């Protein structure tokens, strides 16, 4: 969850800085893009955690 939030904030700020804020739609696009990127990164991190738990439970992952 925190990975997705950090990525969303960073991406939204980066896109907002690039847009120049001349048009209100640019800011909206930056926020929506940040949320989308945060969702992708957050779900990827969550699925990786689930994969690691499953492998530990099966005894196939040693943590290295």
C-alpha positions in Angstrom: 0.0 0.0 0.0 2.7 2.5 0.9 4.7 1.7 -2.3 1.7 2.6 -4.4 1.1 5.8 -2.4 4.7 6.9 -2.7 4.8 6.2 -6.5 1.4 8.0 -7.0 2.5 11.1 -5.2 5.9 11.2 -6.9 4.5 10.7 -10.3 1.7 13.2 -9.8 4.1 15.9 -8.7 6.5 15.1 -11.5 3.7 15.3 -14.1 2.3 18.4 -12.5 5.7 20.1 -12.7 6.1 19.2 -16.3 2.6 20.4 -17.3 3.2 24.0 -16.2 -0.4 24.2 -14.8 -1.6 26.5 -17.5 -4.7 24.3 -18.1 -6.7 22.8 -15.3 -7.0 19.6 -17.3 -3.2 19.2 -17.1 -3.4 19.0 -13.3 -6.3 16.6 -13.4 -4.4 14.4 -15.9 -1.3 14.5 -13.6 -3.4 13.3 -10.6 -5.2 10.6 -12.5 -1.9 9.4 -14.0 -0.3 9.3 -10.6 -3.2 7.3 -9.2 -3.0 4.9 -12.1 0.7 4.4 -11.7 0.3 4.0 -7.9 -2.3 1.4 -8.4 -0.1 -0.6 -10.8 2.9 -0.4 -8.5 0.9 -1.2 -5.4 -0.8 -4.2 -6.9 2.5 -5.5 -8.2 4.1 -5.2 -4.8 1.1 -6.9 -3.2 1.1 -9.8 -5.6 4.9 -10.2 -5.0 4.3 -10.4 -1.3 1.6 -13.0 -1.8 4.0 -15.0 -4.1 6.8 -14.9 -1.5 4.4 -16.1 1.3 3.2 -19.0 -0.8 6.8 -20.0 -1.7 7.7 -19.9 2.0 4.7 -21.9 3.0 5.7 -24.6 0.4 9.3 -24.5 1.6 10.6 -23.5 -1.9 11.9 -20.0 -0.9 14.8 -19.4 1.5 14.7 -15.6 1.5 17.8 -14.9 -0.5 
